[in-house]
Amino acid sequence: MRAVKAFSIVVSLFVGAPSASAQSGVASSVLPGAKVRGAATLRFLGLPLYQARLFTVGGGALNWSQDFGIELTYLRDLTQYDLVEATMREFKRTGGTLPLEAKLNACFDAVGKGDRYLAISDGPDNIGFWRNGVRTCTLTYPQIKQRFMGIFVGENTRSKPFTRKLTGS
């Protein structure tokens, strides 16, 4: 159960209240040509935790050498602590702890049902975050794109069916 809460918290990192089209506008303005590649709802024991959308250039296949975005729309309330701790646990599970807790606390606030977080990579070492269409921070760390985005679309995700649907595979 703790692992599920951690995963739902990490997923909660990406959601906000403005409309999906508002977030899509942010995605296309920051990532020219961005289109939705895939979408998926993460569920645990049948309960929906969040909806995710993957934005790639032209809606093409995920290519780690290109920038892309992931948007999470939360379907439940999560605290800032839950979001940050879940992300830290996923970092540890997928490749080792990273010294980013303070930066994550600056990036993420508690979310409620309908809130959205959008993460867009800018090269391998930077990810910009928007909450409900408003820029919140840039996370900078070596290979952060692979480590953070990999939680959702990497080789070692918690839900392979979710990841396949999200990546349009």
C-alpha positions in Angstrom: 0.0 0.0 0.0 2.9 2.3 0.8 4.3 1.8 -2.7 0.9 2.6 -4.3 0.6 5.8 -2.2 4.2 6.7 -3.3 3.4 6.1 -6.9 0.1 8.0 -6.8 2.0 10.9 -5.2 4.6 11.0 -7.9 1.8 10.9 -10.4 0.1 13.7 -8.5 3.0 15.9 -9.3 1.6 16.9 -12.7 -2.1 18.1 -12.2 -3.9 21.4 -12.1 -7.3 23.2 -12.5 -7.2 24.9 -15.8 -8.6 23.1 -18.8 -6.7 20.5 -20.7 -6.7 22.9 -23.7 -4.9 25.6 -21.6 -2.2 23.1 -20.6 -2.0 22.0 -24.3 -1.4 25.6 -25.1 1.5 25.8 -22.7 2.9 22.5 -24.1 2.8 23.8 -27.7 4.2 27.2 -26.8 7.2 25.7 -24.9 7.6 22.6 -27.1 6.9 23.8 -30.7 4.8 21.3 -32.6 3.8 19.4 -29.4 0.8 17.1 -29.9 -0.7 14.4 -27.6 1.0 11.1 -28.4 -0.9 9.0 -25.8 -3.0 9.1 -22.7 -3.7 6.8 -19.8 -5.4 6.6 -16.5 -3.4 5.1 -13.6 -5.6 3.0 -11.3 -4.9 1.1 -8.2 -7.3 -1.6 -7.1 -9.7 -0.1 -9.6 -9.6 3.4 -8.2 -8.4 6.1 -10.6 -5.4 8.1 -9.2 -4.6 10.4 -12.2 -4.8 10.8 -15.9 -1.6 11.3 -17.9 -0.9 12.6 -21.3 2.4 12.4 -23.2 3.2 15.3 -25.6 5.8 14.8 -28.3 6.8 16.8 -31.3 4.1 16.2 -34.0 2.7 13.4 -31.8 5.5 11.1 -32.9 6.9 8.2 -31.1 8.7 8.9 -27.8 12.4 9.7 -28.6 14.6 10.3 -25.5 17.0 12.4 -27.6 14.1 14.9 -28.2 12.3 17.0 -25.7 8.8 16.0 -24.6 6.2 16.7 -22.0 4.0 14.7 -19.5 0.9 16.2 -18.0 -0.8 14.7 -14.9 -4.3 15.5 -14.0 -5.0 14.5 -10.5 -8.2 12.6 -9.6 -7.7 12.8 -5.8 -6.2 15.2 -3.2 -2.5 14.8 -2.4 -0.3 16.8 0.0 3.0 18.4 -1.0 4.7 15.9 1.3 3.1 13.0 -0.5 4.2 14.3 -3.9 7.8 14.9 -2.9 8.2 11.7 -0.9 6.7 9.6 -3.7 9.1 11.2 -6.2 12.0 10.6 -3.9 11.0 6.9 -3.5 10.7 6.5 -7.2 14.1 7.9 -7.8 15.5 5.5 -5.3 13.6 2.5 -6.8 14.6 3.3 -10.4 18.3 4.1 -10.0 19.3 5.6 -6.7 18.5 8.5 -4.4 19.0 12.0 -5.8 19.7 15.1 -3.6 16.6 16.9 -4.9 14.2 17.0 -2.0 14.5 20.7 -1.3 14.2 21.5 -5.1 11.1 19.3 -5.3 9.5 21.1 -2.3 10.0 24.4 -4.1 8.4 23.0 -7.3 5.4 21.1 -6.0 2.4 22.2 -3.9 -0.5 20.0 -2.7 -3.0 19.1 -5.4 -6.7 18.6 -5.4 -9.0 16.8 -7.8 -8.6 18.4 -11.2 -5.3 20.1 -10.6 -2.7 19.6 -13.3 1.1 19.5 -13.5 2.9 19.7 -16.8 6.6 18.7 -17.0 8.5 19.6 -20.2 12.1 18.6 -20.8 14.7 21.1 -22.0 17.6 18.9 -22.9 18.8 16.0 -20.7 19.4 18.1 -17.6 16.4 20.4 -17.2 12.6 20.0 -16.7 10.2 22.9 -16.5 7.0 22.5 -14.5 3.7 24.3 -14.8 0.8 23.9 -12.4 -2.6 24.7 -13.8 -0.9 26.6 -16.7 1.4 28.7 -14.4 5.2 28.1 -14.4 6.3 26.9 -11.0 10.0 26.0 -11.4 12.8 24.5 -13.4 14.5 21.4 -12.1 18.1 21.1 -13.1 20.2 18.1 -12.4 22.4 15.8 -14.6 20.2 13.4 -16.6 17.0 14.6 -14.8 14.9 14.0 -17.9 15.7 10.3 -17.9 15.3 10.0 -14.1 12.1 12.0 -13.6 10.3 11.3 -16.9 11.4 7.7 -16.6 9.1 7.3 -13.6 6.2 7.4 -16.1 7.6 6.3 -19.5 10.9 4.6 -18.7 11.9 0.9 -18.8 11.2 0.3 -15.1 7.8 1.9 -14.5 5.4 0.4 -12.0 2.7 -0.2 -14.6 3.7 -1.5 -18.0 0.2 -1.4 -19.4 -0.2 2.3 -18.3 3.2 3.1 -19.9 2.3 1.4 -23.2 -0.9 3.3 -23.4 0.7 6.6 -22.5 3.5 6.2 -25.1 1.0 5.0 -27.7 2.9 1.6 -28.1 
